[in-house]
């Protein structure tokens, strides 16, 4: 039997199956209870498999595609990265009443000092046609009795391999807020026993939100750099919904004067 014949038989079988379920749905209110119970069991099994198919299909077919590595890269970029939280599905996908040090995936950690946590954090699927990242992060903050809230992102080793004082590290993000607040980004670089910190406020009034960390203004020992991480610090976050729809980091040498 050729491929065309097999395809025709498959479509014919699918049409007959669909017609069977349409007829069953039409007659369900008059059907014998024994037969209805049997059909219900069949329908539950079928729905389970259909839901599984739809879940995978929605993930793979919804744009932007999962695993997308579309990143805006400044001229001369020698390293660029989108954290997994914005790149692909993470486990766990979220937390309610988030405890401090709760993790979303392997790279992102939520920190706060609230006595009573009225904070939720959840990965969401981006669906806007302007989104480059497949996923985003949503923080819902209600009453907030703490003094700080931050999300820490551990950078991969590639970020610090060959890191020099003439490098500039750039952070790009896309943020939506229910009400205006201040958000700061802090770059931390561990070199030997010391940690260098550079802080920038995100210019949220701009459509294209980005900041740069120029390492020429740091005291990093290039020979002893071990690791780096980014803190996103939210000032006065109470009664707010914060959605970070995308976040990327890149590294490029500073233009010589």
PyMOL commands that set and color helices and strands:
alter all, ss='L'
color gray80, all
select helices_A, chain A and resi 3-30+33-61+84-87+157-159+215-217+222-224
alter helices_A, ss='H'
color red, helices_A
select strands_A, chain A and resi 77-82+94-95+102-104+108-112+119-125+135-141+149-154+167-177+182-191+194-201+209-214+225-235+240-253
alter strands_A, ss='S'
color yellow, strands_A
deselect
rebuild
show_as cartoon
